[in-house]
Amino acid sequence: MNITGHNSYSGCRFCNIEGVYSQQHRHIYFPPTRRKITKKNHSDWLSHIQEIEVAINNKEKGELIRKYGKYLLFY
């Protein structure tokens, strides 16, 4: 699927939950939340891919890839 692993900030391939880094344990965790977490759908994936493809430079592209939890260099 070309996404990052479960220990990334966007490690869930099914929903849009964001991880939090624990400096003490040097690990990303997903705290319980009371806000509604939306599921990812096909149009979300396509819009993220489009945004990464039109990035101006490699730095911006890398930041978007980390933000969305994908590794899409082969797409």
C-alpha positions as CSV (number, residue, x, y, z in Angstrom):
1,M,0.0,0.0,0.0
2,N,3.1,2.3,0.2
3,I,2.1,3.8,3.5
4,T,4.3,4.3,6.6
5,G,4.3,1.8,9.4
6,H,2.2,1.7,12.5
7,N,4.7,3.8,14.5
8,S,4.3,7.0,12.3
9,Y,2.1,10.0,13.1
10,S,-0.5,8.8,10.6
11,G,0.0,5.1,11.2
12,C,-3.6,4.0,10.8
13,R,-4.5,3.1,7.3
14,F,-8.2,3.1,8.0
15,C,-8.8,6.4,9.9
16,N,-7.4,9.9,10.2
17,I,-6.1,9.7,13.8
18,E,-2.8,11.5,14.5
19,G,-0.1,10.1,16.8
20,V,1.7,12.0,19.6
21,Y,5.4,11.6,20.2
22,S,6.5,10.6,23.7
23,Q,9.9,12.0,24.5
24,Q,10.2,9.8,27.5
25,H,9.6,6.6,25.7
26,R,10.8,7.7,22.2
27,H,7.7,6.3,20.7
28,I,4.6,7.6,18.9
29,Y,1.3,6.7,20.6
30,F,-2.4,7.3,19.9
31,P,-4.1,8.8,22.9
32,P,-7.8,8.2,23.5
33,T,-9.8,11.1,22.1
34,R,-13.3,12.3,22.5
35,R,-13.5,14.0,19.1
36,K,-14.9,12.1,16.2
37,I,-12.3,10.4,14.1
38,T,-13.2,10.1,10.4
39,K,-12.4,7.1,8.2
40,K,-10.1,7.5,5.2
41,N,-11.8,7.0,1.9
42,H,-10.7,6.7,-1.7
43,S,-11.1,10.4,-2.5
44,D,-8.9,11.3,0.6
45,W,-6.1,9.2,-0.8
46,L,-6.4,10.7,-4.3
47,S,-6.4,14.3,-2.9
48,H,-3.3,13.6,-0.8
49,I,-1.5,12.0,-3.7
50,Q,-2.4,15.0,-5.9
51,E,-1.1,17.4,-3.3
52,I,2.2,15.5,-3.0
53,E,2.6,15.4,-6.8
54,V,2.2,19.2,-7.2
55,A,4.6,20.0,-4.4
56,I,7.0,22.7,-5.4
57,N,10.2,21.1,-4.1
58,N,11.5,18.0,-2.4
59,K,11.4,19.6,1.1
60,E,7.7,20.4,0.7
61,K,7.0,16.9,-0.8
62,G,8.8,15.2,2.2
63,E,6.8,17.2,4.7
64,L,3.5,16.3,3.0
65,I,4.5,12.6,2.9
66,R,5.3,12.7,6.6
67,K,2.0,14.5,7.3
68,Y,-0.2,12.0,5.4
69,G,1.8,8.9,6.4
70,K,2.5,7.8,2.9
71,Y,5.6,6.9,1.0
72,L,4.5,7.5,-2.5
73,L,7.8,7.9,-4.4
74,F,6.9,5.0,-6.6
75,Y,3.3,6.1,-7.4
